Amino acid sequence: QVQLVESGGGLVQAGGSLTLSCAASGLTFSKYNMGWFRQAPGKEREFVAAIRRVGVGGSTFYADFVKGRFTISRDDAKNTVYLLMNSLKPEDTAAYYCAATNALLLRYGDRYDYWGQGTQVTVSS
């Protein structure tokens, strides 16, 4: 079956960096658009970043609150999507999830077909 497995979360101080990875299996990874979402306790899930499959422009998209700090990338040879997180803030604390979709609109979670279990990111002040 399709499986997405996130890794790389942890505890960091404000201003620090983390790189999250999401390894995909059970699907043709190169044909899927990939996204990152996050959810903090008591809050709704929110869009973080997305990257289109190659051959459809290779475009990336970011939420305003991470633009300039986070970078999404993918390595189709490794079936993996990454989220490079710099200048982390306490408000970035959340469970981070990767997801896969064939849809063209990538900012909305209900357009994604597959989801990982999440990896926790905690940023201390």
Number of C-alpha atoms within 10 A of each C-alpha: 5 13 16 22 18 24 17 14 18 14 13 18 14 17 14 14 16 18 16 22 23 25 18 24 14 9 15 11 21 18 16 19 26 29 30 28 22 22 19 16 9 6 9 9 17 16 22 24 25 27 24 26 20 14 9 10 9 12 12 17 17 21 15 10 12 17 12 12 13 20 19 22 18 22 12 15 8 12 16 20 25 23 23 14 19 17 15 23 18 15 13 20 20 21 18 26 26 30 27 27 21 15 14 10 13 24 19 13 18 8 15 20 13 15 21 19 14 22 21 20 22 20 20 16 11
